[in-house]
């Protein structure tokens, strides 16, 4: 299913009735699912996140922009966050089966409609931008609402859609397409905006003006370093160059810095004389935009950050550096805040990072990894943080799924007089339990000084076994669903030759799928057997029996899954497929028997020794 995320930001964070009306406009569109509404009273801004199929996303965004234009008067708006319109920005983000080019097309479609039907000036940004200087939201929004009339009068800043005249009530809207952006705030034990800004300027890609003298503990208290004729100062190493060309060359060769581009980010003219301009240095992190602000609602200052490519600059890395910079200034980072949603892999990476720093195993259940991230980053410091609601991609099984049942209910469901769940699902569950036991044995041993030499192998066991356990759990329902597809094919009409042919083909495909799922269970079970052998050999002696049970469960999973494969092969006409699958099953059984025997021998030796 094609799916996009849309994250419109509206210039109202205080009036709940207005916020609710805008949200209702979004949910009035079939297929649009509201994921998050995050208002800020001090910023006087609300960030709304919803997902929808492409056409529904455009319609929902348009209705929300129209409603905001009716309810928000920008001529009376005040807030801490930069803004230029009632709907300040509206990006589309690809989620599933949608490309960035598709999202750019959605931005253009929406922009044209907003300009034509609502008479709101529209600028396109990021991947939808019509010219290089408009890729940056900050560049488009420079001067904010108060400078908009002058900007619209400048032919160079004619909007991409809509009239080139001031809409005093609605302002202007920026619409675009971008990669997933993490809106991330870091909390300080200070109410001073200057304290947050001082750290923000160190972190952000854009960097800051260079100072000398009284720069510790707070850099902003130092004296600005300005270029003078014949003395053009490198902001990174303070080396002085005789000409600006020499400065540009030095910055590139010595530090890999495009100084001209850096000047443009700071509204300095690289083609000008530079004399009297502040020397500059870039910040620590790419794809990081940051400012400081005070949030009376939280009784503290925050470093407000946009991470435009979290895979390059993850939030936990920025947080740890902010903690260092805060400590140098006598400040404490009390926690942090995700505004809107965060992708599952980003929070998993954070959880694994902190687990590794603590010397703990990362081969633990997903929820434990995520809770580690939430606790380590202080994500519940100023507002509640619900993992299911805030983490985009968090796996939430169907409440009707087999794996969502209690052990008692699952067992009773298996015993009923229906063909599914059957042996394939039970084999997969056995495989999940066996892999989980191997992970447990490894986790119990990790961190024990006497087993330090074995720790790398044990960490591999914990991580791989945990992944196998999750995959085997998924196969519990997949096996039942695959068999259901075969049963559905059997019920197809067969009155005519064409219907009979279609039914036969569907049944064959259904059986192949019914074979594929348990075959996958068996493949994973063989790897789980290998992991159980390593756990038995390298784990604690006291856990040897657990490793033995892990091996027995993995072997049972493999043997049971192979049985389910073979019984379904009998109905498949494709003899090449049948022969190849039978050969694969025989190989699995031979290797599994050997692995089980080796593991049990290790277990018996350790128990007896």
HUMO-V177693 format. One record per residue. SS is DSSP state (@ for helix, = for strand, . for the rest). D_CENTER is the distance of its C-alpha to the mean C-alpha in Angstrom with 1 decimal. Layout:
SS,D_CENTER
SS,D_CENTER
This chain:
.,19.1
.,18.0
=,15.3
=,14.0
=,12.3
=,14.7
=,14.5
=,18.2
=,19.4
=,23.0
.,25.6
.,26.5
.,25.2
.,28.4
.,30.1
@,28.5
@,30.7
@,29.4
@,25.8
@,26.5
@,28.5
@,25.7
@,23.3
@,26.2
@,26.6
@,23.1
@,23.6
.,27.1
.,25.6
.,25.5
.,22.1
.,20.1
=,18.1
=,17.5
=,14.2
=,14.8
=,17.8
=,17.7
=,21.2
=,22.6
.,26.4
.,26.9
.,24.7
.,26.2
=,23.0
=,20.7
=,17.2
=,16.9
=,13.9
=,15.1
=,14.5
=,17.5
.,19.3
@,20.1
@,23.6
@,22.8
@,20.1
@,22.8
@,25.3
@,23.3
@,22.3
@,26.0
@,27.3
@,25.1
@,26.3
@,29.8
@,29.7
@,28.4
@,31.3
@,33.7
@,32.7
.,31.6
.,34.3
@,32.9
@,36.3
@,36.0
.,32.4
.,31.7
.,28.5
.,26.9
.,24.1
.,25.1
.,25.8
.,28.1
=,28.0
.,27.8
=,24.7
=,23.6
=,20.6
=,19.1
=,16.3
=,15.3
=,12.0
=,12.1
=,10.5
=,13.2
.,16.4
.,16.4
.,16.8
@,16.4
@,20.2
@,20.1
@,18.0
@,20.5
@,23.2
@,21.9
@,21.9
@,25.5
@,26.6
@,25.5
@,26.9
@,30.2
@,30.6
@,29.8
@,32.2
@,34.9
@,34.9
@,33.9
.,35.4
.,32.5
=,31.9
=,28.6
=,27.0
=,24.4
=,21.8
=,19.2
.,19.3
.,21.9
.,24.1
.,27.8
.,28.6
@,27.1
@,27.9
@,25.9
.,22.5
.,21.9
@,21.4
@,23.2
@,26.1
@,26.5
@,26.4
.,28.7
.,31.6
.,29.7
@,31.7
@,34.9
@,35.1
@,34.1
@,37.7
@,38.7
@,35.7
@,36.6
@,40.1
.,39.1
@,39.2
@,36.5
@,34.1
.,35.2
.,32.3
.,30.8
=,31.8
.,34.1
.,37.1
.,37.5
.,38.8
.,37.6
.,36.4
.,37.1
.,35.5
.,32.2
=,31.8
=,29.6
=,26.2
=,23.6
=,21.8
=,19.5
=,16.7
.,13.8
.,10.5
.,7.5
.,8.9
=,8.1
=,11.5
=,12.5
=,16.1
=,18.0
=,21.1
=,24.6
.,27.8
.,29.5
.,30.3
.,31.1
@,29.0
@,30.5
@,29.1
@,25.5
@,26.3
@,27.9
@,24.8
@,22.5
@,24.9
@,24.6
@,20.8
.,20.3
.,20.7
.,23.8
.,25.5
=,28.8
=,32.6
.,34.4
=,36.7
=,39.4
.,41.5
.,40.2
.,36.5
.,36.1
.,34.7
.,33.5
@,33.2
@,33.9
@,37.4
.,38.5
=,40.6
=,39.0
.,39.9
=,41.2
.,42.4
=,46.1
.,48.5
.,48.6
=,46.0
=,42.4
=,40.2
.,37.0
.,34.5
.,33.0
.,36.3
.,38.9
.,41.0
=,43.2
=,43.9
.,47.0
.,45.3
@,42.0
@,41.9
@,42.3
@,39.5
@,37.1
@,38.3
@,38.0
@,34.4
@,33.4
@,35.5
@,35.1
@,31.5
.,29.8
.,29.4
.,30.1
@,32.2
@,33.1
@,29.4
@,28.9
@,32.0
@,30.8
@,27.6
.,30.2
.,32.5
.,35.1
.,37.2
.,37.2
.,40.3
.,42.1
.,44.2
.,41.5
.,44.4
.,43.4
.,39.7
=,37.5
.,36.3
=,32.6
=,30.0
.,26.4
.,23.7
.,21.8
.,18.3
.,17.6
.,15.2
=,15.8
=,17.8
=,19.4
=,22.3
=,24.1
=,25.3
=,27.2
=,26.1
.,29.2
.,27.5
.,25.8
.,28.9
=,27.1
=,25.8
=,22.1
=,20.5
=,18.4
=,15.7
=,13.6
=,11.3
.,11.6
.,10.1
.,7.9
.,8.8
.,12.3
.,12.2
.,9.8
@,10.5
@,12.5
@,14.7
@,15.6
@,16.3
@,18.7
@,20.4
@,20.9
@,22.4
@,24.8
@,25.8
@,26.3
@,28.6
@,30.6
.,31.3
.,32.3
.,29.2
.,26.7
=,23.0
=,23.1
=,19.4
=,16.4
=,14.7
=,11.5
=,12.9
.,11.4
.,8.0
=,4.8
=,1.7
@,4.4
@,4.9
@,4.5
@,6.8
@,8.7
@,9.4
@,10.8
@,12.7
@,14.2
@,15.1
@,17.1
@,18.6
@,19.8
@,21.3
.,23.1
.,24.5
.,23.1
.,22.0
.,18.4
.,19.8
.,19.4
.,18.0
@,14.3
@,15.2
@,17.1
@,14.3
@,12.1
@,15.4
@,16.1
@,13.0
@,14.0
@,17.6
@,17.3
@,15.4
.,17.6
.,15.1
.,18.0
.,20.4
.,21.2
.,19.7
.,18.8
.,15.3
.,15.0
@,12.3
@,13.1
@,13.0
@,10.2
=,7.4
=,6.4
.,7.6
.,9.6
.,12.8
.,15.7
.,18.9
.,21.6
.,24.1
.,26.8
.,25.3
@,27.6
@,25.1
@,24.8
.,28.5
.,30.3
@,32.1
@,35.3
@,34.3
@,32.8
@,36.0
@,38.1
@,36.2
@,36.9
@,40.6
.,41.2
.,43.2
.,40.4
.,39.3
.,35.6
.,34.0
.,36.2
@,36.4
@,33.3
@,31.1
@,33.1
@,32.9
@,29.1
@,29.1
@,31.6
@,29.3
@,26.4
@,28.8
@,30.2
@,27.0
@,25.9
@,29.4
@,29.0
@,25.8
@,27.7
@,30.6
@,28.5
@,26.7
@,30.1
@,31.4
.,28.6
.,29.8
.,33.4
@,35.6
@,38.0
@,35.2
@,33.6
@,34.7
@,33.0
@,29.7
@,27.9
@,29.0
@,28.2
@,24.6
@,24.3
@,25.9
@,23.6
@,20.4
@,21.9
@,23.7
@,20.7
@,18.9
@,22.2
@,22.7
@,19.6
@,20.6
@,24.1
@,23.2
@,21.5
@,24.8
@,26.9
@,26.1
@,25.7
@,29.3
@,30.6
@,28.9
@,30.2
@,33.7
@,33.4
@,32.9
@,36.2
@,38.0
@,37.0
@,38.4
@,41.6
.,42.1
.,42.0
.,45.4
.,47.9
.,51.0
.,51.1
@,50.7
@,47.6
@,46.1
@,47.1
@,45.5
@,42.2
@,42.3
@,43.1
@,40.3
@,37.8
@,39.2
@,39.0
@,35.3
@,34.7
@,36.5
@,34.6
@,31.3
@,33.0
@,33.8
@,30.4
@,28.6
@,31.1
@,31.5
@,27.8
@,28.5
@,31.5
@,29.7
@,27.1
@,30.0
@,31.9
@,29.1
@,28.9
@,32.7
@,32.3
@,29.8
@,32.3
@,35.1
@,33.2
@,32.5
@,36.1
@,37.4
@,35.2
.,34.2
.,36.5
@,39.9
@,39.5
@,36.5
@,38.4
@,39.3
@,35.6
@,34.9
@,37.8
@,36.6
@,33.2
@,35.1
@,37.4
@,34.5
@,32.7
@,36.1
@,36.8
@,33.5
@,34.4
@,38.0
@,37.1
@,34.5
@,37.1
@,39.7
@,37.5
@,37.0
@,40.7
@,41.8
@,39.7
@,41.0
.,44.4
.,43.6
.,42.0
.,44.4
.,42.4
@,44.4
@,42.5
@,39.3
@,41.3
@,42.9
@,39.7
@,38.0
@,41.0
@,41.2
@,37.6
@,38.3
@,41.4
@,39.6
@,37.0
@,39.7
@,41.7
@,38.9
@,37.8
@,41.3
@,41.7
@,38.4
@,39.4
@,42.9
@,41.7
@,39.3
@,42.0
@,44.5
@,42.2
@,41.7
@,45.4
@,46.3
@,44.0
@,45.3
@,48.9
.,48.6
